[in-house]
Amino acid sequence: MMRKFFIILALTISHAMAEPRQEAQKILASISMERNLAKRLDLVSRPFVGLPYGVGGPLGEGASGQYDQDPLYRFDTFDCTTFVETIVSLARTQGVDNFEREMDEIRYDNAQVDYLTRNHFTDLQWIPLNVKNGILSEINDQVLPANEQRMAQAEINLPGWLRSIKLA
């Protein structure tokens, strides 16, 4: 009896792990004929608009993560950042392996999946990394003349923040 339980549990776990990959493959297949990035972004994002907001952060470092075992990606809930990461990764890639690599490159310094290398702060980490990686580009001057732009400033003490959440 115990042996059957383990076999069923193993099948259930492998099915649950394969499900997001299968969903990613379906999404990527649905946009495979479209080559224009703007149109791919539009097509990919539409089904996700209006989904529940992922309170507490819907994504993490996966089941083997040391601090955050939420999935590396999912398609049923998002927060602002994970929505953008997922949509951009899907729109920029072909194939699930490429999508997963792209997610890691967008979310983590040097694509090293770890809570401590995740881009937790948009202005301090996420934007500069993705500009450096060629995923984003600075267009403020194209949108608004320099004399009309305003700069918001904040002091972020990353080591202090990490200590405060008892990770460092």
Buried (B, 14 or more C-beta within 10 A) or exposed (E): EEEEEEEEEEEEEEEEEEEBBEBBBEBBEEBEEBEEEEEBBBBBBEEBEEEEEBEEEBBBBBEEBEEBEBBBBBBEBBBEBBBBBBBBBBBBBEEBEBBBBBBBBBBBBEBEBBBBBBBBBEEBBBBBBBEEEEBBEEEEEEEEEEEEEEEEEEEEEEEEEBEEEEEE
